[in-house]
Amino acid sequence: MTTQAITTDLYKLYPSPRNEHRDVFAHQVFVPHPYAIIDLAIMELAGRTTLFAACRLSDMKMGQVVSFELPADRAKFERLFTPD
């Protein structure tokens, strides 16, 4: 099964097959490390989240986008995440 890309104003997104949801939520973080392991489950976030491989359209930089339903989850992710 092939995964459909999602294009937004800022990114071209490729959903992770581990996502429970396909939504792109309003609160987003671009991680400029395309091969970093992002394990959202261990962060114990309160709301729904999605993870995407991403290409930032402004400069064609590859990375990952994490989108969050809740702004508090975005803040917690930014505090806890360190690239490997």
PDB file of N, CA, C and O in Angstrom, chain B, residues numbered from 101:
ATOM      1  N   MET B 101       0.840  -1.180   0.000  1.00  0.00           N
ATOM      2  CA  MET B 101       0.000   0.000   0.000  1.00  0.00           C
ATOM      3  C   MET B 101       0.883   1.242   0.000  1.00  0.00           C
ATOM      4  O   MET B 101       1.812   1.344   0.802  1.00  0.00           O
ATOM      5  N   THR B 102       0.604   2.170  -0.881  1.00  0.00           N
ATOM      6  CA  THR B 102       1.375   3.404  -0.932  1.00  0.00           C
ATOM      7  C   THR B 102       0.690   4.465  -0.089  1.00  0.00           C
ATOM      8  O   THR B 102      -0.533   4.482   0.043  1.00  0.00           O
ATOM      9  N   THR B 103       1.500   5.348   0.478  1.00  0.00           N
ATOM     10  CA  THR B 103       0.989   6.410   1.321  1.00  0.00           C
ATOM     11  C   THR B 103       0.873   7.687   0.502  1.00  0.00           C
ATOM     12  O   THR B 103       1.809   8.067  -0.201  1.00  0.00           O
ATOM     13  N   GLN B 104      -0.251   8.336   0.589  1.00  0.00           N
ATOM     14  CA  GLN B 104      -0.483   9.584  -0.127  1.00  0.00           C
ATOM     15  C   GLN B 104       0.228  10.725   0.594  1.00  0.00           C
ATOM     16  O   GLN B 104       0.160  10.833   1.818  1.00  0.00           O
ATOM     17  N   ALA B 105       0.901  11.566  -0.164  1.00  0.00           N
ATOM     18  CA  ALA B 105       1.525  12.755   0.408  1.00  0.00           C
ATOM     19  C   ALA B 105       0.459  13.818   0.640  1.00  0.00           C
ATOM     20  O   ALA B 105      -0.552  13.867  -0.061  1.00  0.00           O
ATOM     21  N   ILE B 106       0.700  14.664   1.631  1.00  0.00           N
ATOM     22  CA  ILE B 106      -0.181  15.776   1.956  1.00  0.00           C
ATOM     23  C   ILE B 106       0.628  17.048   1.748  1.00  0.00           C
ATOM     24  O   ILE B 106       1.723  17.182   2.294  1.00  0.00           O
ATOM     25  N   THR B 107       0.105  17.975   0.970  1.00  0.00           N
ATOM     26  CA  THR B 107       0.808  19.235   0.748  1.00  0.00           C
ATOM     27  C   THR B 107       0.056  20.353   1.452  1.00  0.00           C
ATOM     28  O   THR B 107      -1.143  20.542   1.247  1.00  0.00           O
ATOM     29  N   THR B 108       0.789  21.098   2.294  1.00  0.00           N
ATOM     30  CA  THR B 108       0.232  22.272   2.969  1.00  0.00           C
ATOM     31  C   THR B 108       0.940  23.500   2.405  1.00  0.00           C
ATOM     32  O   THR B 108       1.754  23.378   1.489  1.00  0.00           O
ATOM     33  N   ASP B 109       0.643  24.660   2.934  1.00  0.00           N
ATOM     34  CA  ASP B 109       1.319  25.878   2.489  1.00  0.00           C
ATOM     35  C   ASP B 109       2.812  25.855   2.822  1.00  0.00           C
ATOM     36  O   ASP B 109       3.611  26.496   2.140  1.00  0.00           O
ATOM     37  N   LEU B 110       3.189  25.115   3.872  1.00  0.00           N
ATOM     38  CA  LEU B 110       4.572  25.115   4.338  1.00  0.00           C
ATOM     39  C   LEU B 110       5.361  23.854   4.009  1.00  0.00           C
ATOM     40  O   LEU B 110       6.579  23.912   3.840  1.00  0.00           O
ATOM     41  N   TYR B 111       4.670  22.700   3.916  1.00  0.00           N
ATOM     42  CA  TYR B 111       5.367  21.421   3.824  1.00  0.00           C
ATOM     43  C   TYR B 111       4.718  20.469   2.828  1.00  0.00           C
ATOM     44  O   TYR B 111       3.533  20.574   2.512  1.00  0.00           O
ATOM     45  N   LYS B 112       5.528  19.547   2.349  1.00  0.00           N
ATOM     46  CA  LYS B 112       5.012  18.349   1.702  1.00  0.00           C
ATOM     47  C   LYS B 112       5.250  17.244   2.735  1.00  0.00           C
ATOM     48  O   LYS B 112       6.386  17.000   3.140  1.00  0.00           O
ATOM     49  N   LEU B 113       4.181  16.587   3.152  1.00  0.00           N
ATOM     50  CA  LEU B 113       4.214  15.653   4.271  1.00  0.00           C
ATOM     51  C   LEU B 113       3.950  14.223   3.814  1.00  0.00           C
ATOM     52  O   LEU B 113       3.124  13.974   2.936  1.00  0.00           O
ATOM     53  N   TYR B 114       4.662  13.305   4.423  1.00  0.00           N
ATOM     54  CA  TYR B 114       4.494  11.880   4.160  1.00  0.00           C
ATOM     55  C   TYR B 114       4.180  11.214   5.497  1.00  0.00           C
ATOM     56  O   TYR B 114       5.068  11.093   6.342  1.00  0.00           O
ATOM     57  N   PRO B 115       2.934  10.779   5.708  1.00  0.00           N
ATOM     58  CA  PRO B 115       2.524  10.247   7.009  1.00  0.00           C
ATOM     59  C   PRO B 115       3.308   9.005   7.421  1.00  0.00           C
ATOM     60  O   PRO B 115       3.651   8.157   6.598  1.00  0.00           O
ATOM     61  N   SER B 116       3.578   8.930   8.707  1.00  0.00           N
ATOM     62  CA  SER B 116       4.194   7.738   9.274  1.00  0.00           C
ATOM     63  C   SER B 116       3.153   6.619   9.288  1.00  0.00           C
ATOM     64  O   SER B 116       1.990   6.867   9.604  1.00  0.00           O
ATOM     65  N   PRO B 117       3.550   5.403   8.955  1.00  0.00           N
ATOM     66  CA  PRO B 117       2.583   4.300   9.022  1.00  0.00           C
ATOM     67  C   PRO B 117       2.148   3.985  10.452  1.00  0.00           C
ATOM     68  O   PRO B 117       1.180   3.252  10.652  1.00  0.00           O
ATOM     69  N   ARG B 118       2.841   4.522  11.439  1.00  0.00           N
ATOM     70  CA  ARG B 118       2.485   4.293  12.841  1.00  0.00           C
ATOM     71  C   ARG B 118       1.443   5.288  13.367  1.00  0.00           C
ATOM     72  O   ARG B 118       0.959   5.140  14.489  1.00  0.00           O
ATOM     73  N   ASN B 119       1.097   6.298  12.565  1.00  0.00           N
ATOM     74  CA  ASN B 119       0.097   7.277  13.001  1.00  0.00           C
ATOM     75  C   ASN B 119      -1.254   6.614  13.207  1.00  0.00           C
ATOM     76  O   ASN B 119      -1.696   5.802  12.394  1.00  0.00           O
ATOM     77  N   GLU B 120      -1.897   6.969  14.297  1.00  0.00           N
ATOM     78  CA  GLU B 120      -3.278   6.525  14.522  1.00  0.00           C
ATOM     79  C   GLU B 120      -4.252   7.447  13.800  1.00  0.00           C
ATOM     80  O   GLU B 120      -5.371   7.045  13.481  1.00  0.00           O
ATOM     81  N   HIS B 121      -3.832   8.677  13.542  1.00  0.00           N
ATOM     82  CA  HIS B 121      -4.668   9.686  12.887  1.00  0.00           C
ATOM     83  C   HIS B 121      -3.937  10.189  11.650  1.00  0.00           C
ATOM     84  O   HIS B 121      -2.709  10.146  11.586  1.00  0.00           O
ATOM     85  N   ARG B 122      -4.685  10.661  10.680  1.00  0.00           N
ATOM     86  CA  ARG B 122      -4.085  11.199   9.464  1.00  0.00           C
ATOM     87  C   ARG B 122      -4.158  12.725   9.431  1.00  0.00           C
ATOM     88  O   ARG B 122      -3.703  13.344   8.469  1.00  0.00           O
ATOM     89  N   ASP B 123      -4.715  13.323  10.450  1.00  0.00           N
ATOM     90  CA  ASP B 123      -4.898  14.775  10.493  1.00  0.00           C
ATOM     91  C   ASP B 123      -3.573  15.510  10.670  1.00  0.00           C
ATOM     92  O   ASP B 123      -2.635  15.009  11.291  1.00  0.00           O
ATOM     93  N   VAL B 124      -3.528  16.714  10.105  1.00  0.00           N
ATOM     94  CA  VAL B 124      -2.428  17.633  10.378  1.00  0.00           C
ATOM     95  C   VAL B 124      -3.010  18.663  11.334  1.00  0.00           C
ATOM     96  O   VAL B 124      -3.823  19.497  10.936  1.00  0.00           O
ATOM     97  N   PHE B 125      -2.596  18.606  12.588  1.00  0.00           N
ATOM     98  CA  PHE B 125      -3.162  19.478  13.612  1.00  0.00           C
ATOM     99  C   PHE B 125      -2.531  20.872  13.541  1.00  0.00           C
ATOM    100  O   PHE B 125      -1.493  21.058  12.906  1.00  0.00           O
ATOM    101  N   ALA B 126      -3.158  21.837  14.190  1.00  0.00           N
ATOM    102  CA  ALA B 126      -2.774  23.247  14.092  1.00  0.00           C
ATOM    103  C   ALA B 126      -1.406  23.565  14.690  1.00  0.00           C
ATOM    104  O   ALA B 126      -0.734  24.483  14.220  1.00  0.00           O
ATOM    105  N   HIS B 127      -0.988  22.844  15.696  1.00  0.00           N
ATOM    106  CA  HIS B 127       0.268  23.130  16.385  1.00  0.00           C
ATOM    107  C   HIS B 127       1.331  22.179  15.850  1.00  0.00           C
ATOM    108  O   HIS B 127       1.223  20.962  16.002  1.00  0.00           O
ATOM    109  N   GLN B 128       2.366  22.751  15.218  1.00  0.00           N
ATOM    110  CA  GLN B 128       3.353  21.930  14.520  1.00  0.00           C
ATOM    111  C   GLN B 128       4.775  22.321  14.897  1.00  0.00           C
ATOM    112  O   GLN B 128       5.065  23.468  15.235  1.00  0.00           O
ATOM    113  N   VAL B 129       5.652  21.322  14.826  1.00  0.00           N
ATOM    114  CA  VAL B 129       7.084  21.547  15.027  1.00  0.00           C
ATOM    115  C   VAL B 129       7.818  20.886  13.873  1.00  0.00           C
ATOM    116  O   VAL B 129       7.600  19.708  13.590  1.00  0.00           O
ATOM    117  N   PHE B 130       8.688  21.638  13.203  1.00  0.00           N
ATOM    118  CA  PHE B 130       9.552  21.071  12.175  1.00  0.00           C
ATOM    119  C   PHE B 130      10.853  20.658  12.844  1.00  0.00           C
ATOM    120  O   PHE B 130      11.524  21.478  13.471  1.00  0.00           O
ATOM    121  N   VAL B 131      11.206  19.392  12.711  1.00  0.00           N
ATOM    122  CA  VAL B 131      12.454  18.856  13.260  1.00  0.00           C
ATOM    123  C   VAL B 131      13.404  18.672  12.073  1.00  0.00           C
ATOM    124  O   VAL B 131      13.148  17.824  11.219  1.00  0.00           O
ATOM    125  N   PRO B 132      14.497  19.448  11.997  1.00  0.00           N
ATOM    126  CA  PRO B 132      15.362  19.386  10.819  1.00  0.00           C
ATOM    127  C   PRO B 132      16.325  18.194  10.820  1.00  0.00           C
ATOM    128  O   PRO B 132      17.421  18.278  10.267  1.00  0.00           O
ATOM    129  N   HIS B 133      15.922  17.118  11.424  1.00  0.00           N
ATOM    130  CA  HIS B 133      16.720  15.892  11.500  1.00  0.00           C
ATOM    131  C   HIS B 133      15.885  14.756  10.897  1.00  0.00           C
ATOM    132  O   HIS B 133      15.104  14.125  11.609  1.00  0.00           O
ATOM    133  N   PRO B 134      16.042  14.490   9.591  1.00  0.00           N
ATOM    134  CA  PRO B 134      15.158  13.520   8.936  1.00  0.00           C
ATOM    135  C   PRO B 134      15.291  12.088   9.450  1.00  0.00           C
ATOM    136  O   PRO B 134      14.378  11.283   9.265  1.00  0.00           O
ATOM    137  N   TYR B 135      16.405  11.759  10.087  1.00  0.00           N
ATOM    138  CA  TYR B 135      16.604  10.381  10.536  1.00  0.00           C
ATOM    139  C   TYR B 135      16.531  10.221  12.049  1.00  0.00           C
ATOM    140  O   TYR B 135      16.786   9.132  12.564  1.00  0.00           O
ATOM    141  N   ALA B 136      16.189  11.279  12.765  1.00  0.00           N
ATOM    142  CA  ALA B 136      16.055  11.187  14.216  1.00  0.00           C
ATOM    143  C   ALA B 136      14.865  10.300  14.563  1.00  0.00           C
ATOM    144  O   ALA B 136      13.832  10.337  13.894  1.00  0.00           O
ATOM    145  N   ILE B 137      15.020   9.512  15.605  1.00  0.00           N
ATOM    146  CA  ILE B 137      13.915   8.679  16.077  1.00  0.00           C
ATOM    147  C   ILE B 137      13.049   9.526  16.998  1.00  0.00           C
ATOM    148  O   ILE B 137      13.523  10.053  18.004  1.00  0.00           O
ATOM    149  N   ILE B 138      11.780   9.650  16.644  1.00  0.00           N
ATOM    150  CA  ILE B 138      10.822  10.412  17.452  1.00  0.00           C
ATOM    151  C   ILE B 138       9.785   9.430  17.970  1.00  0.00           C
ATOM    152  O   ILE B 138       8.948   8.940  17.212  1.00  0.00           O
ATOM    153  N   ASP B 139       9.845   9.146  19.261  1.00  0.00           N
ATOM    154  CA  ASP B 139       8.907   8.218  19.891  1.00  0.00           C
ATOM    155  C   ASP B 139       7.922   9.032  20.721  1.00  0.00           C
ATOM    156  O   ASP B 139       8.193   9.367  21.875  1.00  0.00           O
ATOM    157  N   LEU B 140       6.785   9.343  20.125  1.00  0.00           N
ATOM    158  CA  LEU B 140       5.793  10.177  20.793  1.00  0.00           C
ATOM    159  C   LEU B 140       5.127   9.473  21.964  1.00  0.00           C
ATOM    160  O   LEU B 140       4.688  10.127  22.910  1.00  0.00           O
ATOM    161  N   ALA B 141       5.046   8.163  21.914  1.00  0.00           N
ATOM    162  CA  ALA B 141       4.361   7.402  22.974  1.00  0.00           C
ATOM    163  C   ALA B 141       5.043   7.576  24.332  1.00  0.00           C
ATOM    164  O   ALA B 141       4.362   7.641  25.355  1.00  0.00           O
ATOM    165  N   ILE B 142       6.355   7.650  24.356  1.00  0.00           N
ATOM    166  CA  ILE B 142       7.039   7.749  25.653  1.00  0.00           C
ATOM    167  C   ILE B 142       6.925   9.136  26.274  1.00  0.00           C
ATOM    168  O   ILE B 142       7.251   9.313  27.448  1.00  0.00           O
ATOM    169  N   MET B 143       6.467  10.120  25.504  1.00  0.00           N
ATOM    170  CA  MET B 143       6.328  11.483  26.037  1.00  0.00           C
ATOM    171  C   MET B 143       5.028  11.685  26.802  1.00  0.00           C
ATOM    172  O   MET B 143       4.845  12.712  27.456  1.00  0.00           O
ATOM    173  N   GLU B 144       4.131  10.718  26.726  1.00  0.00           N
ATOM    174  CA  GLU B 144       2.856  10.766  27.458  1.00  0.00           C
ATOM    175  C   GLU B 144       2.128  12.097  27.234  1.00  0.00           C
ATOM    176  O   GLU B 144       1.807  12.811  28.184  1.00  0.00           O
ATOM    177  N   LEU B 145       1.879  12.408  25.978  1.00  0.00           N
ATOM    178  CA  LEU B 145       1.177  13.633  25.624  1.00  0.00           C
ATOM    179  C   LEU B 145      -0.324  13.450  25.817  1.00  0.00           C
ATOM    180  O   LEU B 145      -0.831  12.338  25.675  1.00  0.00           O
ATOM    181  N   ALA B 146      -1.033  14.515  26.134  1.00  0.00           N
ATOM    182  CA  ALA B 146      -2.451  14.428  26.471  1.00  0.00           C
ATOM    183  C   ALA B 146      -3.368  14.314  25.257  1.00  0.00           C
ATOM    184  O   ALA B 146      -4.370  13.600  25.301  1.00  0.00           O
ATOM    185  N   GLY B 147      -3.034  15.007  24.184  1.00  0.00           N
ATOM    186  CA  GLY B 147      -3.900  15.036  23.006  1.00  0.00           C
ATOM    187  C   GLY B 147      -3.395  14.149  21.888  1.00  0.00           C
ATOM    188  O   GLY B 147      -2.428  13.404  22.042  1.00  0.00           O
ATOM    189  N   ARG B 148      -4.078  14.250  20.757  1.00  0.00           N
ATOM    190  CA  ARG B 148      -3.687  13.478  19.579  1.00  0.00           C
ATOM    191  C   ARG B 148      -2.477  14.126  18.905  1.00  0.00           C
ATOM    192  O   ARG B 148      -2.308  15.345  18.934  1.00  0.00           O
ATOM    193  N   THR B 149      -1.646  13.286  18.303  1.00  0.00           N
ATOM    194  CA  THR B 149      -0.457  13.755  17.596  1.00  0.00           C
ATOM    195  C   THR B 149      -0.299  12.979  16.300  1.00  0.00           C
ATOM    196  O   THR B 149      -0.828  11.877  16.157  1.00  0.00           O
ATOM    197  N   THR B 150       0.430  13.558  15.361  1.00  0.00           N
ATOM    198  CA  THR B 150       0.795  12.844  14.140  1.00  0.00           C
ATOM    199  C   THR B 150       2.241  13.186  13.798  1.00  0.00           C
ATOM    200  O   THR B 150       2.743  14.265  14.112  1.00  0.00           O
ATOM    201  N   LEU B 151       2.887  12.229  13.144  1.00  0.00           N
ATOM    202  CA  LEU B 151       4.288  12.376  12.751  1.00  0.00           C
ATOM    203  C   LEU B 151       4.389  12.196  11.243  1.00  0.00           C
ATOM    204  O   LEU B 151       3.778  11.292  10.673  1.00  0.00           O
ATOM    205  N   PHE B 152       5.160  13.056  10.608  1.00  0.00           N
ATOM    206  CA  PHE B 152       5.321  13.019   9.159  1.00  0.00           C
ATOM    207  C   PHE B 152       6.792  13.185   8.788  1.00  0.00           C
ATOM    208  O   PHE B 152       7.506  13.957   9.427  1.00  0.00           O
ATOM    209  N   ALA B 153       7.250  12.471   7.767  1.00  0.00           N
ATOM    210  CA  ALA B 153       8.476  12.855   7.077  1.00  0.00           C
ATOM    211  C   ALA B 153       8.075  14.092   6.291  1.00  0.00           C
ATOM    212  O   ALA B 153       6.954  14.173   5.791  1.00  0.00           O
ATOM    213  N   ALA B 154       8.986  15.060   6.178  1.00  0.00           N
ATOM    214  CA  ALA B 154       8.565  16.333   5.598  1.00  0.00           C
ATOM    215  C   ALA B 154       9.648  16.967   4.745  1.00  0.00           C
ATOM    216  O   ALA B 154      10.845  16.776   4.957  1.00  0.00           O
ATOM    217  N   CYS B 155       9.178  17.722   3.781  1.00  0.00           N
ATOM    218  CA  CYS B 155      10.036  18.597   2.991  1.00  0.00           C
ATOM    219  C   CYS B 155       9.492  20.009   3.202  1.00  0.00           C
ATOM    220  O   CYS B 155       8.346  20.297   2.860  1.00  0.00           O
ATOM    221  N   ARG B 156      10.328  20.889   3.770  1.00  0.00           N
ATOM    222  CA  ARG B 156       9.909  22.277   3.990  1.00  0.00           C
ATOM    223  C   ARG B 156       9.998  22.992   2.652  1.00  0.00           C
ATOM    224  O   ARG B 156      11.079  23.082   2.069  1.00  0.00           O
ATOM    225  N   LEU B 157       8.892  23.493   2.165  1.00  0.00           N
ATOM    226  CA  LEU B 157       8.816  24.045   0.815  1.00  0.00           C
ATOM    227  C   LEU B 157       9.620  25.329   0.633  1.00  0.00           C
ATOM    228  O   LEU B 157      10.064  25.609  -0.480  1.00  0.00           O
ATOM    229  N   SER B 158       9.818  26.111   1.676  1.00  0.00           N
ATOM    230  CA  SER B 158      10.528  27.390   1.539  1.00  0.00           C
ATOM    231  C   SER B 158      11.986  27.202   1.135  1.00  0.00           C
ATOM    232  O   SER B 158      12.535  28.025   0.403  1.00  0.00           O
ATOM    233  N   ASP B 159      12.620  26.122   1.607  1.00  0.00           N
ATOM    234  CA  ASP B 159      14.031  25.899   1.280  1.00  0.00           C
ATOM    235  C   ASP B 159      14.335  24.456   0.864  1.00  0.00           C
ATOM    236  O   ASP B 159      15.493  24.086   0.671  1.00  0.00           O
ATOM    237  N   MET B 160      13.277  23.648   0.728  1.00  0.00           N
ATOM    238  CA  MET B 160      13.385  22.241   0.329  1.00  0.00           C
ATOM    239  C   MET B 160      14.221  21.416   1.317  1.00  0.00           C
ATOM    240  O   MET B 160      14.800  20.400   0.932  1.00  0.00           O
ATOM    241  N   LYS B 161      14.288  21.837   2.567  1.00  0.00           N
ATOM    242  CA  LYS B 161      15.005  21.101   3.613  1.00  0.00           C
ATOM    243  C   LYS B 161      14.156  19.919   4.052  1.00  0.00           C
ATOM    244  O   LYS B 161      12.958  20.056   4.300  1.00  0.00           O
ATOM    245  N   MET B 162      14.793  18.757   4.144  1.00  0.00           N
ATOM    246  CA  MET B 162      14.104  17.551   4.601  1.00  0.00           C
ATOM    247  C   MET B 162      14.170  17.469   6.125  1.00  0.00           C
ATOM    248  O   MET B 162      15.128  17.931   6.745  1.00  0.00           O
ATOM    249  N   GLY B 163      13.157  16.884   6.702  1.00  0.00           N
ATOM    250  CA  GLY B 163      13.098  16.716   8.147  1.00  0.00           C
ATOM    251  C   GLY B 163      11.844  15.951   8.509  1.00  0.00           C
ATOM    252  O   GLY B 163      11.371  15.105   7.750  1.00  0.00           O
ATOM    253  N   GLN B 164      11.312  16.261   9.679  1.00  0.00           N
ATOM    254  CA  GLN B 164      10.080  15.643  10.159  1.00  0.00           C
ATOM    255  C   GLN B 164       9.202  16.745  10.745  1.00  0.00           C
ATOM    256  O   GLN B 164       9.692  17.736  11.287  1.00  0.00           O
ATOM    257  N   VAL B 165       7.910  16.547  10.623  1.00  0.00           N
ATOM    258  CA  VAL B 165       6.947  17.459  11.246  1.00  0.00           C
ATOM    259  C   VAL B 165       6.121  16.642  12.228  1.00  0.00           C
ATOM    260  O   VAL B 165       5.593  15.581  11.895  1.00  0.00           O
ATOM    261  N   VAL B 166       6.022  17.162  13.440  1.00  0.00           N
ATOM    262  CA  VAL B 166       5.131  16.587  14.436  1.00  0.00           C
ATOM    263  C   VAL B 166       4.008  17.595  14.609  1.00  0.00           C
ATOM    264  O   VAL B 166       4.258  18.779  14.834  1.00  0.00           O
ATOM    265  N   SER B 167       2.767  17.124  14.503  1.00  0.00           N
ATOM    266  CA  SER B 167       1.639  18.036  14.706  1.00  0.00           C
ATOM    267  C   SER B 167       0.875  17.600  15.950  1.00  0.00           C
ATOM    268  O   SER B 167       0.755  16.412  16.250  1.00  0.00           O
ATOM    269  N   PHE B 168       0.365  18.596  16.659  1.00  0.00           N
ATOM    270  CA  PHE B 168      -0.267  18.388  17.963  1.00  0.00           C
ATOM    271  C   PHE B 168      -1.651  19.003  17.980  1.00  0.00           C
ATOM    272  O   PHE B 168      -1.878  20.075  17.419  1.00  0.00           O
ATOM    273  N   GLU B 169      -2.561  18.318  18.622  1.00  0.00           N
ATOM    274  CA  GLU B 169      -3.910  18.832  18.818  1.00  0.00           C
ATOM    275  C   GLU B 169      -3.903  19.939  19.876  1.00  0.00           C
ATOM    276  O   GLU B 169      -4.672  20.895  19.778  1.00  0.00           O
ATOM    277  N   LEU B 170      -3.039  19.814  20.883  1.00  0.00           N
ATOM    278  CA  LEU B 170      -3.011  20.746  22.012  1.00  0.00           C
ATOM    279  C   LEU B 170      -1.709  21.541  22.050  1.00  0.00           C
ATOM    280  O   LEU B 170      -0.637  20.965  21.867  1.00  0.00           O
ATOM    281  N   PRO B 171      -1.780  22.847  22.284  1.00  0.00           N
ATOM    282  CA  PRO B 171      -0.549  23.640  22.361  1.00  0.00           C
ATOM    283  C   PRO B 171       0.359  23.219  23.521  1.00  0.00           C
ATOM    284  O   PRO B 171       1.580  23.341  23.422  1.00  0.00           O
ATOM    285  N   ALA B 172      -0.218  22.731  24.608  1.00  0.00           N
ATOM    286  CA  ALA B 172       0.593  22.275  25.739  1.00  0.00           C
ATOM    287  C   ALA B 172       1.453  21.071  25.353  1.00  0.00           C
ATOM    288  O   ALA B 172       2.572  20.920  25.845  1.00  0.00           O
ATOM    289  N   ASP B 173       0.930  20.218  24.476  1.00  0.00           N
ATOM    290  CA  ASP B 173       1.715  19.069  24.010  1.00  0.00           C
ATOM    291  C   ASP B 173       2.886  19.525  23.143  1.00  0.00           C
ATOM    292  O   ASP B 173       3.968  18.939  23.195  1.00  0.00           O
ATOM    293  N   ARG B 174       2.672  20.554  22.361  1.00  0.00           N
ATOM    294  CA  ARG B 174       3.785  21.090  21.557  1.00  0.00           C
ATOM    295  C   ARG B 174       4.891  21.599  22.477  1.00  0.00           C
ATOM    296  O   ARG B 174       6.068  21.316  22.253  1.00  0.00           O
ATOM    297  N   ALA B 175       4.517  22.342  23.501  1.00  0.00           N
ATOM    298  CA  ALA B 175       5.506  22.873  24.442  1.00  0.00           C
ATOM    299  C   ALA B 175       6.245  21.743  25.156  1.00  0.00           C
ATOM    300  O   ALA B 175       7.459  21.815  25.347  1.00  0.00           O
ATOM    301  N   LYS B 176       5.516  20.701  25.549  1.00  0.00           N
ATOM    302  CA  LYS B 176       6.143  19.564  26.224  1.00  0.00           C
ATOM    303  C   LYS B 176       7.112  18.844  25.280  1.00  0.00           C
ATOM    304  O   LYS B 176       8.207  18.463  25.692  1.00  0.00           O
ATOM    305  N   PHE B 177       6.716  18.656  24.016  1.00  0.00           N
ATOM    306  CA  PHE B 177       7.588  18.024  23.042  1.00  0.00           C
ATOM    307  C   PHE B 177       8.864  18.840  22.863  1.00  0.00           C
ATOM    308  O   PHE B 177       9.960  18.281  22.888  1.00  0.00           O
ATOM    309  N   GLU B 178       8.739  20.133  22.687  1.00  0.00           N
ATOM    310  CA  GLU B 178       9.907  20.984  22.498  1.00  0.00           C
ATOM    311  C   GLU B 178      10.838  20.942  23.715  1.00  0.00           C
ATOM    312  O   GLU B 178      12.054  21.061  23.570  1.00  0.00           O
ATOM    313  N   ARG B 179      10.282  20.778  24.883  1.00  0.00           N
ATOM    314  CA  ARG B 179      11.089  20.695  26.104  1.00  0.00           C
ATOM    315  C   ARG B 179      11.795  19.342  26.211  1.00  0.00           C
ATOM    316  O   ARG B 179      12.952  19.285  26.627  1.00  0.00           O
ATOM    317  N   LEU B 180      11.108  18.245  25.838  1.00  0.00           N
ATOM    318  CA  LEU B 180      11.644  16.909  26.054  1.00  0.00           C
ATOM    319  C   LEU B 180      12.478  16.353  24.899  1.00  0.00           C
ATOM    320  O   LEU B 180      13.380  15.548  25.129  1.00  0.00           O
ATOM    321  N   PHE B 181      12.196  16.764  23.671  1.00  0.00           N
ATOM    322  CA  PHE B 181      12.856  16.139  22.526  1.00  0.00           C
ATOM    323  C   PHE B 181      14.291  16.636  22.344  1.00  0.00           C
ATOM    324  O   PHE B 181      14.555  17.838  22.330  1.00  0.00           O
ATOM    325  N   THR B 182      15.195  15.692  22.209  1.00  0.00           N
ATOM    326  CA  THR B 182      16.571  15.979  21.802  1.00  0.00           C
ATOM    327  C   THR B 182      16.917  14.994  20.701  1.00  0.00           C
ATOM    328  O   THR B 182      16.720  13.790  20.868  1.00  0.00           O
ATOM    329  N   PRO B 183      17.435  15.484  19.570  1.00  0.00           N
ATOM    330  CA  PRO B 183      17.776  14.552  18.488  1.00  0.00           C
ATOM    331  C   PRO B 183      18.897  13.620  18.910  1.00  0.00           C
ATOM    332  O   PRO B 183      19.798  14.003  19.656  1.00  0.00           O
ATOM    333  N   ASP B 184      18.825  12.385  18.417  1.00  0.00           N
ATOM    334  CA  ASP B 184      19.840  11.400  18.791  1.00  0.00           C
ATOM    335  C   ASP B 184      21.138  11.594  18.058  1.00  0.00           C
ATOM    336  O   ASP B 184      22.086  10.839  18.271  1.00  0.00           O
TER     337      ASP B 184
END
